[in-house]
Structures are given as C-alpha cells and as structure tokens.
Amino acid sequence: MRFSMASDYVGTPNITLVTPEKSSALNFIELLINNHRPNTMLRDLIQTEPMFMPAFTLQKELFDFRKDADKSYRIARLRGTGLRRHAEIWINNVPLCKTTMAEDCTSYDQRVLRQTTGDYEIRFRNSGTTPEKYSIRYRQNAIFDIEADEFDYTEPVRAPAKEAFLMNYAPNATTAEAAVDVRFKKTGLIVRSAKVSPVEAGHIVGGITTEGNDGFRATFRTPDLIQRFQRLRRAPRKMT
C-alpha cells in the first residue's frame, strides 16, 4: 500500500478500508505499528510519529532550562522539526536513555522525558561549571539516511532580583536631611528591624510595616545628598 500527498503535507491522513459490506477507519483501530508495544492507533502517533514528517531541523538552544527536583540534574527542551522517536542524544558525551519509559532506564540517570516531532524534553546531570556549559549532540535514523546536528549551550547569567525600591525622597532644606521611603522584599522572612550602613549615615524613623506578600516598607532619615551636591556646585573654586 502506497500513499501520495502534497509536498507540504505533515501528519497522518485518514485511512479507510472499504469493503462491499462495510468500511472501517484504520486510524482508530489498535494495530502493531512500527514495533510499538502494546498495540496502538495511528491517531495516537500523530504527535510523535506521523506518516509524513516535516524536514529535519534542530534549534541550537536549550529551552525551558531549569533545575530538577534533584538539584544535581537539569531539565530542558530540544526544539526543532522532524524529530523522530528513539533519537540518540548525548549531553557532554554522556548518552541519554532513548525511551520515555522510566522502568526501561534503570541504568541511566539521564533520559528522555517526553517527545513529539517538535521537541524532546530531557533530563541530564548538572555540568558542575559556573556558568553551566553543555555540549549537545543529536542523531536519528531517517528513512534513507541519518540526520544529525550538534551545538554548545551556556546557561545565561541572570542579574540578581531587585529587592529594594525607592518609593519617595523628601528633602528638608532647613535640616539638610531627607526622608527616604523604601519598599523591600525578603521571600520567606519576617523583617523586624533595619538600619542604614554606615550607622552615622542615617537611621530608621518609626517601625517597619508589611506590604503584600513578603513585602515590607520603612522610612529612613539621611543627609540630603541632593542639597549637599548643590552646595558643592555653588562653592567657589580656588585659583591655582
């Protein structure tokens, strides 16, 4: 049995077996297909192994890169087109178990978690470097050839989350001081006190109030830096 579809068609067509007495759609009958066990349906293989695949491409980046529940491992996605089932993947020259069935990967700590023709979700060991660096190799068997690609990935260095926000700066020309209203965030902590460093540079006024989830707010009294800067600008210059 042979099929001919348009050159840009991707997927599995509906196949109907017609006899003089009745007709049956093969897509919804459990069959032995490409050694899938237990038997499965053509309909269920559309996401992972359609009859007509797009051309193979591999994007040279790890997507959704994150820590596993076991902090010594990482989880990420390989994305592309025409990604076939049971591809061979190496992370830093260590092979991943090719099946998504955990019980079949007892000797592997790196394995495939999920696969479609558009992406592979994979679990692999932390590289142990700072920043983390990985060498990824991918290879799959096509109908008439072997398709492969490779790339290097370095974890992006993320800026630390901002924890303090200046809400208001109110200078006092008479005292040459300023009231500095600050909101800050400390996840999982209860803040009961705060101070200016060094101590002689200012002090907290009143107490600390809570604001939203893990948010706190306080007002500090400090020297008026703006007025001090203006005084420096107005100071006469000495001639040399």
N, CA, C and O of each residue as an XYZ file, in Angstrom:
960
protein
N       0.844     -1.183      0.000
C       0.000      0.000      0.000
C       0.887      1.243      0.000
O       1.775      1.367      0.843
N       0.656      2.159     -0.932
C       1.451      3.376     -1.034
C       0.539      4.602     -0.959
O      -0.618      4.575     -1.377
N       1.116      5.689     -0.403
C       0.368      6.929     -0.257
C       1.126      8.044     -0.944
O       2.357      8.064     -0.953
N       0.392      8.956     -1.511
C       0.988     10.130     -2.141
C       0.230     11.359     -1.659
O      -0.982     11.470     -1.846
N       0.969     12.294     -1.029
C       0.358     13.504     -0.504
C       1.099     14.718     -1.049
O       2.179     14.592     -1.627
N       0.512     15.891     -0.858
C       1.173     17.117     -1.304
C       2.518     17.272     -0.599
O       2.695     16.774      0.513
N       3.462     17.953     -1.235
C       4.833     18.048     -0.717
C       4.915     18.743      0.634
O       5.845     18.490      1.401
N       3.951     19.623      0.941
C       3.987     20.352      2.207
C       3.072     19.731      3.268
O       2.859     20.331      4.322
N       2.531     18.543      3.004
C       1.624     17.905      3.956
C       2.422     17.311      5.110
O       3.442     16.655      4.896
N       1.954     17.545      6.334
C       2.560     16.983      7.534
C       1.454     16.339      8.355
O       0.429     16.966      8.620
N       1.661     15.069      8.765
C       0.668     14.396      9.582
C       0.377     12.999      9.066
O       1.172     12.415      8.330
N      -0.766     12.475      9.461
C      -1.217     11.147      9.038
C      -2.616     11.275      8.456
O      -3.530     11.705      9.160
N      -2.811     10.916      7.193
C      -4.155     11.034      6.603
C      -5.105      9.996      7.185
O      -4.669      8.971      7.709
N      -6.396     10.262      7.092
C      -7.392      9.271      7.499
C      -7.432      8.161      6.456
O      -7.635      8.413      5.268
N      -7.234      6.929      6.921
C      -7.183      5.773      6.029
C      -8.426      4.924      6.290
O      -8.640      4.457      7.408
N      -9.221      4.733      5.284
C     -10.468      3.980      5.434
C     -10.427      2.741      4.560
O     -10.184      2.829      3.357
N     -10.666      1.586      5.167
C     -10.727      0.317      4.439
C     -12.187      0.081      4.042
O     -13.062     -0.023      4.901
N     -12.436     -0.002      2.744
C     -13.799     -0.115      2.224
C     -14.004     -1.514      1.642
O     -13.214     -1.974      0.818
N     -15.067     -2.183      2.076
C     -15.453     -3.487      1.534
C     -16.906     -3.391      1.072
O     -17.592     -2.423      1.401
N     -17.385     -4.385      0.312
C     -18.783     -4.324     -0.143
C     -19.789     -4.241      0.993
O     -20.882     -3.705      0.809
N     -19.437     -4.768      2.181
C     -20.408     -4.799      3.265
C     -20.276     -3.627      4.234
O     -21.281     -3.140      4.751
N     -19.046     -3.167      4.486
C     -18.862     -2.054      5.429
C     -17.507     -1.408      5.219
O     -16.686     -1.897      4.443
N     -17.280     -0.306      5.915
C     -15.991      0.385      5.850
C     -15.496      0.641      7.272
O     -16.291      0.803      8.198
N     -14.174      0.676      7.430
C     -13.572      0.894      8.750
C     -12.427      1.880      8.623
O     -11.617      1.786      7.702
N     -12.360      2.831      9.551
C     -11.262      3.800      9.585
C     -10.100      3.179     10.350
O     -10.204      2.942     11.553
N      -8.986      2.913      9.653
C      -7.847      2.256     10.281
C      -7.201      3.124     11.359
O      -6.559      2.599     12.269
N      -7.360      4.433     11.270
C      -6.727      5.329     12.253
C      -7.209      5.080     13.672
O      -6.530      5.457     14.627
N      -8.376      4.448     13.831
C      -8.960      4.266     15.158
C      -8.987      2.800     15.589
O      -9.707      2.442     16.522
N      -8.205      1.946     14.914
C      -8.113      0.535     15.260
C      -6.739      0.261     15.846
O      -5.729      0.680     15.279
N      -6.687     -0.442     16.978
C      -5.399     -0.764     17.589
C      -4.653     -1.775     16.727
O      -5.163     -2.851     16.414
N      -3.425     -1.398     16.351
C      -2.615     -2.204     15.446
C      -1.182     -2.249     15.952
O      -0.788     -1.439     16.792
N      -0.404     -3.194     15.443
C       1.025     -3.218     15.690
C       1.671     -2.318     14.644
O       1.726     -2.676     13.467
N       2.162     -1.146     15.066
C       2.691     -0.135     14.149
C       4.135      0.169     14.523
O       4.423      0.619     15.632
N       5.028     -0.081     13.589
C       6.460      0.235     13.781
C       6.985     -0.275     15.122
O       7.718      0.419     15.827
N       6.593     -1.498     15.452
C       7.078     -2.168     16.663
C       6.659     -1.477     17.963
O       7.292     -1.688     18.997
N       5.610     -0.662     17.930
C       5.066     -0.091     19.166
C       4.342     -1.190     19.933
O       3.462     -1.859     19.392
N       4.703     -1.364     21.153
C       4.015     -2.337     22.006
C       3.647     -1.674     23.326
O       4.489     -0.980     23.896
N       2.419     -1.853     23.848
C       1.354     -2.643     23.219
C       0.827     -1.969     21.951
O       1.238     -0.865     21.592
N      -0.100     -2.672     21.285
C      -0.660     -2.127     20.050
C      -1.202     -0.719     20.269
O      -1.664     -0.381     21.358
N      -1.139      0.079     19.238
C      -1.578      1.464     19.357
C      -2.356      1.858     18.105
O      -2.540      1.041     17.203
N      -2.811      3.108     18.049
C      -3.588      3.598     16.911
C      -2.780      4.629     16.135
O      -1.939      5.324     16.705
N      -3.034      4.727     14.848
C      -2.411      5.770     14.034
C      -2.746      7.152     14.586
O      -1.912      8.058     14.561
N      -3.968      7.306     15.084
C      -4.384      8.593     15.646
C      -3.491      9.013     16.799
O      -3.187     10.195     16.954
N      -3.063      8.031     17.625
C      -2.268      8.349     18.808
C      -0.808      8.640     18.473
O      -0.066      9.136     19.322
N      -0.393      8.341     17.259
C       1.007      8.558     16.875
C       1.217      9.857     16.102
O       2.332     10.150     15.669
N       0.155     10.631     15.930
C       0.276     11.861     15.130
C       1.300     12.809     15.739
O       2.056     13.448     15.007
N       1.338     12.913     17.080
C       2.247     13.843     17.731
C       3.698     13.373     17.707
O       4.615     14.191     17.634
N       3.909     12.060     17.769
C       5.273     11.543     17.905
C       5.820     10.895     16.645
O       7.031     10.907     16.424
N       4.951     10.327     15.811
C       5.447      9.596     14.645
C       4.400      9.584     13.516
O       3.845      8.531     13.203
N       4.133     10.726     12.918
C       3.153     10.758     11.821
C       3.721     10.089     10.573
O       4.931      9.892     10.465
N       2.866      9.751      9.657
C       3.322      9.112      8.420
C       4.161     10.059      7.568
O       5.131      9.640      6.937
N       3.788     11.329      7.551
C       4.518     12.320      6.751
C       5.138     13.339      7.698
O       4.440     14.108      8.358
N       6.477     13.324      7.748
C       7.229     14.165      8.690
C       7.730     15.416      7.989
O       8.017     15.383      6.792
N       7.842     16.548      8.740
C       8.493     17.732      8.178
C      10.003     17.493      8.063
O      10.533     16.555      8.659
N      10.677     18.327      7.312
C      12.127     18.208      7.167
C      12.808     18.397      8.522
O      12.320     19.146      9.368
N      13.929     17.721      8.722
C      14.632     17.774      9.994
C      15.375     19.094     10.177
O      16.148     19.502      9.310
N      15.141     19.757     11.307
C      15.932     20.906     11.748
C      16.062     20.820     13.263
O      15.198     20.252     13.931
N      17.129     21.378     13.801
C      17.336     21.398     15.252
C      17.757     22.802     15.664
O      18.784     23.307     15.211
N      16.957     23.434     16.527
C      17.324     24.759     17.030
C      18.472     24.622     18.024
O      18.448     23.757     18.900
N      19.461     25.471     17.882
C      20.687     25.314     18.663
C      20.599     26.097     19.972
O      21.314     27.073     20.201
N      19.684     25.618     20.821
C      19.472     26.220     22.133
C      18.707     25.237     23.000
O      17.938     24.420     22.493
N      18.920     25.315     24.319
C      18.111     24.561     25.271
C      17.008     25.475     25.780
O      17.284     26.558     26.297
N      15.757     25.044     25.637
C      14.609     25.853     26.034
C      14.074     25.364     27.395
O      14.253     24.203     27.764
N      13.414     26.277     28.127
C      12.817     25.945     29.435
C      13.845     25.288     30.355
O      13.520     24.351     31.084
N      15.064     25.773     30.321
C      16.163     25.213     31.123
C      15.881     25.470     32.596
O      15.664     26.617     32.988
N      15.881     24.415     33.427
C      15.541     24.566     34.836
C      16.130     23.422     35.659
O      16.601     22.424     35.115
N      16.092     23.591     36.987
C      16.577     22.560     37.895
C      15.523     21.471     38.077
O      14.324     21.746     38.101
N      15.992     20.238     38.204
C      15.126     19.111     38.533
C      14.858     19.133     40.039
O      15.517     19.868     40.774
N      13.900     18.333     40.497
C      13.672     18.209     41.939
C      14.947     17.759     42.641
O      15.238     18.198     43.754
N      15.700     16.890     41.995
C      17.045     16.536     42.448
C      17.989     17.593     41.879
O      18.209     17.634     40.668
N      18.547     18.445     42.737
C      19.287     19.621     42.291
C      20.532     19.289     41.479
O      21.102     20.182     40.852
N      20.970     18.039     41.471
C      22.146     17.672     40.686
C      21.801     17.393     39.224
O      22.677     17.054     38.429
N      20.510     17.537     38.872
C      20.069     17.317     37.490
C      19.379     18.557     36.946
O      18.922     19.412     37.704
N      19.310     18.642     35.629
C      18.627     19.726     34.946
C      17.603     19.134     33.978
O      17.748     18.005     33.509
N      16.557     19.929     33.689
C      15.546     19.551     32.703
C      15.482     20.666     31.665
O      15.521     21.847     32.009
N      15.383     20.284     30.395
C      15.304     21.285     29.327
C      14.623     20.654     28.121
O      14.330     19.459     28.104
N      14.377     21.489     27.112
C      13.750     21.005     25.879
C      14.634     21.291     24.676
O      15.182     22.383     24.524
N      14.756     20.284     23.831
C      15.324     20.465     22.495
C      14.164     20.711     21.547
O      13.179     19.972     21.574
N      14.261     21.732     20.713
C      13.187     22.036     19.775
C      13.692     22.010     18.347
O      14.854     22.307     18.067
N      12.793     21.649     17.459
C      13.131     21.603     16.041
C      11.927     21.149     15.245
O      10.785     21.332     15.668
N      12.185     20.559     14.098
C      11.126     19.968     13.277
C      11.597     18.601     12.806
O      12.796     18.361     12.662
N      10.647     17.712     12.567
C      11.001     16.383     12.068
C      11.810     15.568     13.049
O      12.640     14.759     12.635
N      11.588     15.760     14.356
C      12.324     14.993     15.364
C      11.656     13.632     15.527
O      10.466     13.548     15.831
N      12.423     12.577     15.325
C      11.863     11.230     15.296
C      12.006     10.519     16.642
O      12.842     10.873     17.472
N      11.176      9.522     16.822
C      11.199      8.700     18.032
C      12.523      7.944     18.141
O      13.108      7.542     17.135
N      12.980      7.762     19.367
C      14.191      6.995     19.675
C      15.447      7.602     19.060
O      16.347      6.883     18.627
N      15.499      8.933     19.025
C      16.738      9.582     18.580
C      17.828      9.359     19.627
O      17.544      9.139     20.805
N      19.073      9.420     19.173
C      20.210      9.312     20.090
C      20.647     10.725     20.481
O      20.893     11.568     19.618
N      20.741     10.973     21.791
C      21.114     12.298     22.303
C      22.233     12.125     23.320
O      22.166     11.271     24.204
N      23.265     12.955     23.176
C      24.365     12.964     24.125
C      24.461     14.349     24.759
O      24.395     15.358     24.057
N      24.617     14.402     26.080
C      24.870     15.644     26.799
C      26.258     15.524     27.422
O      26.498     14.666     28.271
N      27.167     16.395     26.988
C      28.570     16.321     27.442
C      29.119     14.907     27.284
O      29.769     14.364     28.178
N      28.832     14.322     26.103
C      29.330     12.999     25.695
C      28.748     11.833     26.503
O      29.246     10.711     26.412
N      27.704     12.089     27.288
C      27.026     11.021     28.021
C      25.683     10.762     27.350
O      24.893     11.694     27.197
N      25.394      9.510     26.938
C      24.141      9.249     26.217
C      22.933      9.271     27.142
O      23.022      8.920     28.319
N      21.790      9.697     26.579
C      20.517      9.646     27.290
C      19.815      8.345     26.950
O      19.938      7.834     25.837
N      19.070      7.805     27.924
C      18.209      6.671     27.640
C      17.162      7.112     26.613
O      16.525      8.150     26.792
N      16.978      6.339     25.547
C      16.155      6.789     24.419
C      14.658      6.639     24.630
O      13.878      7.270     23.918
N      14.232      5.820     25.591
C      12.808      5.601     25.785
C      12.259      6.512     26.866
O      12.987      6.907     27.778
N      10.993      6.844     26.773
C      10.348      7.675     27.793
C       9.821      6.838     28.961
O       9.260      7.390     29.908
N       9.993      5.514     28.905
C       9.514      4.641     29.970
C      10.593      4.541     31.045
O      11.659      3.973     30.804
N      10.321      5.093     32.235
C      11.326      5.152     33.295
C      11.822      3.763     33.686
O      12.999      3.590     34.004
N      10.929      2.773     33.665
C      11.328      1.433     34.084
C      12.326      0.797     33.119
O      13.005     -0.167     33.470
N      12.414      1.340     31.898
C      13.375      0.823     30.925
C      14.714      1.541     31.013
O      15.628      1.248     30.243
N      14.838      2.494     31.960
C      16.055      3.309     32.047
C      16.724      3.154     33.400
O      17.301      4.113     33.913
N      16.660      1.969     33.988
C      17.175      1.790     35.338
C      18.669      2.033     35.427
O      19.159      2.403     36.493
N      19.407      1.839     34.349
C      20.862      2.041     34.392
C      21.257      3.431     33.912
O      22.446      3.726     33.788
N      20.277      4.287     33.641
C      20.543      5.633     33.143
C      20.039      6.659     34.142
O      18.924      6.538     34.650
N      20.862      7.682     34.431
C      20.353      8.803     35.216
C      20.005      9.982     34.321
O      19.481     10.989     34.796
N      20.295      9.862     33.016
C      19.925     10.880     32.034
C      18.997     10.224     31.021
O      19.320      9.169     30.474
N      17.840     10.846     30.766
C      16.888     10.174     29.888
C      15.934     11.162     29.243
O      15.874     12.333     29.618
N      15.185     10.660     28.255
C      14.139     11.420     27.589
C      12.870     11.337     28.424
O      12.453     10.249     28.819
N      12.251     12.495     28.695
C      11.007     12.516     29.465
C       9.776     12.525     28.568
O       8.748     11.941     28.909
N       9.885     13.189     27.419
C       8.728     13.310     26.526
C       9.231     13.672     25.141
O      10.260     14.332     24.993
N       8.493     13.232     24.122
C       8.934     13.506     22.746
C       7.757     13.752     21.831
O       6.749     13.049     21.907
N       7.879     14.754     20.958
C       6.982     14.963     19.825
C       7.857     15.255     18.615
O       9.082     15.298     18.730
N       7.240     15.453     17.462
C       8.039     15.781     16.276
C       8.638     17.169     16.370
O       9.486     17.533     15.554
N       8.204     17.965     17.370
C       8.695     19.328     17.503
C       9.622     19.560     18.680
O      10.325     20.569     18.720
N       9.636     18.630     19.654
C      10.548     18.836     20.776
C      10.807     17.548     21.541
O      10.029     16.596     21.492
N      11.928     17.555     22.248
C      12.301     16.494     23.181
C      12.479     17.147     24.549
O      13.231     18.114     24.676
N      11.799     16.631     25.573
C      12.066     17.074     26.933
C      13.046     16.079     27.547
O      12.790     14.875     27.546
N      14.166     16.575     28.071
C      15.243     15.704     28.505
C      15.684     16.041     29.924
O      15.532     17.173     30.384
N      16.231     15.042     30.607
C      16.774     15.195     31.964
C      18.238     14.785     31.921
O      18.574     13.732     31.380
N      19.110     15.613     32.488
C      20.542     15.336     32.397
C      21.252     15.908     33.613
O      20.709     16.746     34.332
N      22.469     15.442     33.829
C      23.222     15.819     35.022
C      23.804     17.222     34.890
O      24.234     17.636     33.813
N      23.807     17.945     36.011
C      24.391     19.275     36.078
C      25.865     19.211     35.660
O      26.596     18.313     36.079
N      26.292     20.164     34.836
C      27.665     20.153     34.345
C      28.683     20.442     35.439
O      29.849     20.069     35.313
N      28.253     21.105     36.517
C      29.160     21.404     37.604
C      30.070     22.586     37.361
O      31.003     22.819     38.130
N      29.812     23.350     36.286
C      30.618     24.528     35.989
C      29.810     25.792     36.270
O      28.585     25.740     36.381
N      30.498     26.922     36.385
C      29.836     28.220     36.585
C      30.364     29.202     35.550
O      31.546     29.543     35.600
N      29.528     29.684     34.596
C      28.147     29.223     34.378
C      28.126     27.794     33.833
O      29.150     27.268     33.396
N      26.956     27.185     33.865
C      26.835     25.808     33.383
C      26.985     25.755     31.861
O      26.414     26.569     31.136
N      27.770     24.774     31.394
C      28.031     24.631     29.959
C      27.748     23.189     29.533
O      28.075     22.233     30.237
N      27.126     23.067     28.352
C      26.745     21.748     27.861
C      27.052     21.621     26.372
O      26.886     22.570     25.605
N      27.501     20.435     25.982
C      27.686     20.084     24.575
C      26.600     19.080     24.216
O      26.516     18.013     24.824
N      25.768     19.414     23.233
C      24.616     18.590     22.871
C      24.816     18.008     21.480
O      25.099     18.740     20.532
N      24.669     16.687     21.355
C      24.712     16.015     20.051
C      23.405     15.248     19.849
O      22.889     14.613     20.769
N      22.888     15.323     18.632
C      21.595     14.694     18.307
C      21.755     13.899     17.021
O      22.361     14.383     16.065
N      21.208     12.662     16.987
C      21.271     11.834     15.776
C      20.024     10.950     15.712
O      19.604     10.382     16.720
N      19.442     10.841     14.526
C      18.258      9.998     14.348
C      18.325      9.283     13.010
O      18.954      9.760     12.065
N      17.671      8.136     12.943
C      17.573      7.374     11.705
C      16.383      7.873     10.899
O      15.248      7.856     11.375
N      16.649      8.317      9.677
C      15.585      8.688      8.755
C      15.315      7.500      7.831
O      15.910      6.435      7.993
N      14.429      7.685      6.875
C      14.059      6.571      6.006
C      15.238      6.124      5.150
O      15.483      4.925      5.013
N      15.973      7.078      4.571
C      17.066      6.736      3.676
C      18.425      7.226      4.165
O      19.420      7.076      3.456
N      18.486      7.797      5.338
C      19.736      8.442      5.751
C      19.765      8.584      7.268
O      18.817      8.208      7.957
N      20.861      9.131      7.778
C      20.987      9.505      9.180
C      21.017     11.022      9.261
O      21.774     11.669      8.537
N      20.203     11.591     10.133
C      20.137     13.038     10.311
C      20.748     13.390     11.663
O      20.457     12.744     12.670
N      21.594     14.413     11.680
C      22.294     14.740     12.926
C      22.641     16.220     12.961
O      22.717     16.891     11.932
N      22.847     16.709     14.186
C      23.309     18.083     14.384
C      23.856     18.181     15.806
O      23.642     17.279     16.616
N      24.550     19.251     16.108
C      25.121     19.441     17.442
C      25.324     20.919     17.704
O      25.383     21.725     16.776
N      25.430     21.272     18.995
C      25.682     22.658     19.373
C      26.145     22.709     20.820
O      26.025     21.729     21.555
N      26.671     23.852     21.222
C      27.085     24.099     22.600
C      26.130     25.101     23.232
O      25.649     26.020     22.570
N      25.863     24.914     24.514
C      24.940     25.798     25.231
C      25.589     26.249     26.533
O      26.143     25.436     27.273
N      25.518     27.549     26.809
C      25.987     28.112     28.067
C      24.810     28.762     28.776
O      24.097     29.574     28.185
N      24.603     28.411     30.039
C      23.489     28.969     30.800
C      23.634     30.485     30.878
O      24.701     30.975     31.247
N      22.584     31.244     30.538
C      22.661     32.705     30.640
C      22.886     33.149     32.084
O      22.329     32.570     33.017
N      23.698     34.171     32.251
C      23.934     34.728     33.579
C      22.830     35.736     33.860
O      22.731     36.761     33.185
N      22.006     35.447     34.850
C      20.862     36.300     35.157
C      21.224     37.306     36.254
O      21.889     36.971     37.234
N      20.779     38.516     36.065
C      21.012     39.547     37.083
C      20.227     39.208     38.340
O      19.108     38.705     38.243
N      20.782     39.471     39.516
C      20.049     39.175     40.755
C      18.754     39.968     40.839
O      18.677     41.108     40.379
N      17.748     39.356     41.426
C      16.444     40.009     41.542
C      16.556     41.252     42.422
O      17.232     41.244     43.450
N      15.882     42.314     41.999
C      15.914     43.552     42.763
C      15.060     43.392     44.010
O      13.917     42.943     43.935
N      15.623     43.765     45.170
C      14.919     43.564     46.422
C      14.518     44.867     47.106
O      13.763     44.832     48.077
N      15.000     46.013     46.629
C      14.666     47.288     47.266
C      14.220     48.290     46.210
O      14.785     48.349     45.117
N      13.204     49.077     46.545
C      12.640     50.049     45.615
C      12.457     51.381     46.346
O      11.849     51.433     47.414
N      12.991     52.456     45.758
C      12.829     53.781     46.339
C      11.443     54.311     45.971
O      11.149     54.526     44.795
N      10.588     54.523     46.987
C       9.230     54.969     46.750
C       9.118     56.498     46.777
O       8.330     57.079     46.030
N       9.922     57.157     47.655
C       9.844     58.618     47.757
C      11.108     59.152     48.420
O      11.668     58.536     49.327
N      11.541     60.322     47.937
C      12.699     61.005     48.525
C      12.269     62.433     48.837
O      12.018     63.223     47.926
N      12.184     62.768     50.134
C      11.652     64.074     50.543
C      12.729     64.856     51.291
O      12.936     64.620     52.481
N      13.431     65.796     50.613
C      14.482     66.577     51.289
C      13.886     67.687     52.154
O      12.785     68.173     51.895
N      14.637     68.077     53.186
C      14.247     69.161     54.086
C      15.368     70.199     54.062
O      16.465     69.949     54.561
N      15.079     71.387     53.468
C      16.112     72.410     53.309
C      16.583     72.960     54.645
O      17.727     73.399     54.763
N      15.730     72.944     55.641
C      16.092     73.512     56.946
C      17.085     72.623     57.686
O      18.076     73.111     58.230
N      16.823     71.342     57.703
C      17.670     70.402     58.447
C      18.780     69.806     57.595
O      19.678     69.141     58.111
N      18.717     70.047     56.273
C      19.685     69.438     55.329
C      19.642     67.917     55.403
O      20.638     67.238     55.155
N      18.455     67.391     55.752
C      18.260     65.950     55.784
C      17.157     65.578     54.790
O      16.509     66.445     54.205
N      16.965     64.301     54.619
C      15.920     63.823     53.713
C      15.251     62.597     54.314
O      15.894     61.796     54.993
N      13.945     62.455     54.059
C      13.199     61.260     54.437
C      13.173     60.331     53.221
O      12.676     60.700     52.157
N      13.703     59.148     53.387
C      13.801     58.184     52.281
C      12.820     57.049     52.546
O      12.979     56.287     53.500
N      11.803     56.945     51.692
C      10.767     55.926     51.827
C      11.158     54.738     50.941
O      11.269     54.880     49.723
N      11.361     53.586     51.543
C      11.875     52.421     50.819
C      10.940     51.236     51.001
O      10.473     50.962     52.107
N      10.671     50.534     49.901
C       9.944     49.261     49.968
C      10.910     48.154     49.581
O      11.632     48.283     48.593
N      10.932     47.075     50.340
C      11.857     45.987     50.032
C      11.159     44.644     50.229
O      10.099     44.546     50.848
N      11.800     43.614     49.676
C      11.181     42.287     49.668
C      12.172     41.255     50.167
O      13.327     41.233     49.743
N      11.714     40.397     51.073
C      12.520     39.304     51.581
C      11.656     38.046     51.611
O      10.839     37.870     52.515
N      11.837     37.176     50.624
C      10.995     35.993     50.491
C      11.221     35.030     51.661
O      12.351     34.657     51.974
N      10.115     34.643     52.292
C      10.170     33.659     53.360
C      10.685     34.170     54.686
O      10.881     33.384     55.612
N      10.914     35.484     54.803
C      11.427     36.047     56.045
C      10.462     37.086     56.602
O       9.682     37.684     55.862
N      10.525     37.294     57.912
C       9.786     38.372     58.559
C      10.801     39.403     59.017
O      11.623     39.108     59.885
N      10.766     40.603     58.458
C      11.725     41.652     58.781
C      11.186     42.475     59.943
O      10.092     43.034     59.862
N      11.964     42.547     61.032
C      11.535     43.280     62.220
C      12.380     44.533     62.462
O      11.963     45.421     63.206
N      13.552     44.616     61.850
C      14.404     45.783     62.050
C      15.231     46.025     60.805
O      15.438     45.122     59.995
N      15.707     47.271     60.659
C      16.563     47.643     59.534
C      17.400     48.837     59.956
O      17.019     49.576     60.864
N      18.531     49.026     59.307
C      19.397     50.149     59.657
C      20.136     50.634     58.424
O      20.226     49.940     57.411
N      20.665     51.851     58.539
C      21.465     52.437     57.478
C      22.924     52.073     57.734
O      23.381     52.085     58.877
N      23.639     51.756     56.685
C      25.057     51.437     56.825
C      25.886     52.383     55.968
O      25.623     52.523     54.774
N      26.906     53.051     56.574
C      27.292     53.004     57.989
C      26.267     53.698     58.877
O      25.440     54.474     58.397
N      26.326     53.415     60.168
C      25.313     53.903     61.114
C      25.229     55.421     61.120
O      24.135     55.977     61.216
N      26.367     56.099     61.018
C      26.356     57.562     61.081
C      25.720     58.211     59.853
O      25.512     59.424     59.837
N      25.405     57.415     58.817
C      24.807     57.971     57.602
C      23.297     58.116     57.692
O      22.682     58.655     56.772
N      22.682     57.650     58.773
C      21.242     57.800     58.899
C      20.637     56.792     59.848
O      21.348     55.979     60.439
N      19.312     56.843     59.997
C      18.629     55.941     60.908
C      17.180     55.775     60.466
O      16.643     56.599     59.726
N      16.560     54.696     60.933
C      15.163     54.419     60.610
C      14.260     55.318     61.442
O      14.559     55.628     62.596
N      13.142     55.734     60.832
C      12.152     56.570     61.516
C      10.895     55.733     61.707
O      10.289     55.283     60.735
N      10.501     55.522     62.974
C       9.334     54.686     63.213
C       9.677     53.212     63.040
O      10.820     52.797     63.228
N       8.668     52.435     62.680
C       8.863     50.998     62.544
C       8.750     50.514     61.110
O       8.706     51.312     60.174
N       8.702     49.205     60.949
C       8.588     48.561     59.642
C       7.170     48.031     59.478
O       6.639     47.386     60.382
N       6.568     48.294     58.350
C       5.220     47.805     58.065
C       5.268     46.759     56.964
O       6.135     46.803     56.092
N       4.332     45.819     57.009
C       4.241     44.799     55.965
C       3.440     45.341     54.795
O       2.543     46.167     54.968
N       3.774     44.867     53.602
C       3.093     45.346     52.398
C       3.051     44.225     51.372
O       4.049     43.956     50.704
N       1.905     43.573     51.245
C       1.765     42.487     50.281
C       2.521     41.248     50.715
O       2.954     41.148     51.863
N       2.680     40.297     49.792
C       3.370     39.047     50.074
C       4.873     39.288     50.158
O       5.494     39.730     49.192
N       5.444     38.995     51.309
C       6.888     39.131     51.543
C       7.379     40.555     51.343
O       8.577     40.751     51.139
N       6.502     41.565     51.392
C       6.908     42.953     51.191
C       6.916     43.728     52.496
O       6.104     43.488     53.388
N       7.857     44.668     52.588
C       7.989     45.487     53.787
C       8.296     46.923     53.367
O       8.760     47.176     52.256
N       8.024     47.865     54.289
C       8.230     49.265     53.964
C       8.697     50.014     55.212
O       8.239     49.758     56.325
N       9.631     50.954     54.986
C      10.165     51.736     56.106
C      10.664     53.074     55.588
O      10.966     53.228     54.405
N      10.745     54.052     56.509
C      11.267     55.383     56.186
C      12.550     55.611     56.978
O      12.623     55.314     58.171
N      13.564     56.144     56.289
C      14.856     56.401     56.912
C      15.169     57.900     56.838
O      14.780     58.580     55.889
N      15.875     58.400     57.852
C      16.339     59.785     57.855
C      17.833     59.785     57.525
O      18.633     59.172     58.232
N      18.198     60.477     56.450
C      19.580     60.508     55.998
C      19.967     61.935     55.619
O      19.087     62.779     55.449
N      21.253     62.225     55.482
C      21.654     63.537     54.957
C      21.078     63.757     53.569
O      20.975     62.819     52.778
N      20.702     64.995     53.273
C      20.137     65.330     51.964
C      21.265     65.385     50.942
O      21.989     66.377     50.852
N      21.406     64.311     50.176
C      22.506     64.227     49.211
C      22.340     65.236     48.084
O      23.329     65.748     47.559
N      21.103     65.526     47.709
C      20.879     66.487     46.617
C      21.339     67.879     47.052
O      22.027     68.566     46.298
N      20.953     68.308     48.293
C      21.353     69.629     48.775
C      22.871     69.703     48.956
O      23.491     70.727     48.673
N      23.455     68.607     49.430
C      24.901     68.600     49.594
C      25.603     68.755     48.250
O      26.598     69.470     48.143
N      25.079     68.079     47.223
C      25.665     68.195     45.892
C      25.536     69.620     45.353
O      26.471     70.144     44.748
N      24.361     70.252     45.577
C      24.172     71.629     45.108
C      25.126     72.589     45.811
O      25.641     73.515     45.185
N      25.370     72.378     47.109
C      26.306     73.220     47.836
C      27.716     73.082     47.263
O      28.446     74.067     47.151
N      28.086     71.880     46.911
C      29.406     71.672     46.311
C      29.526     72.398     44.989
O      30.582     72.941     44.664
N      28.436     72.409     44.218
C      28.466     73.088     42.914
C      28.583     74.601     43.083
O      29.208     75.272     42.263
N      27.957     75.160     44.193
C      27.989     76.600     44.401
C      29.270     77.075     45.083
O      29.553     78.273     45.112
N      30.039     76.144     45.628
C      31.256     76.535     46.339
C      32.235     77.187     45.377
O      32.420     76.690     44.265
N      32.880     78.309     45.781
C      33.829     78.994     44.889
C      35.048     78.125     44.624
O      35.542     77.422     45.506
N      35.513     78.194     43.397
C      36.687     77.445     43.019
C      37.949     78.223     43.382
O      38.018     79.443     43.227
N      38.925     77.493     43.861
C      40.186     78.113     44.197
C      41.080     78.174     42.960
O      41.210     77.202     42.216
N      41.683     79.325     42.763
C      42.579     79.511     41.629
C      43.971     79.057     42.023
O      44.448     79.365     43.115
N      44.612     78.334     41.144
C      45.979     77.875     41.402
C      46.922     78.506     40.410
O      48.125     78.250     40.454
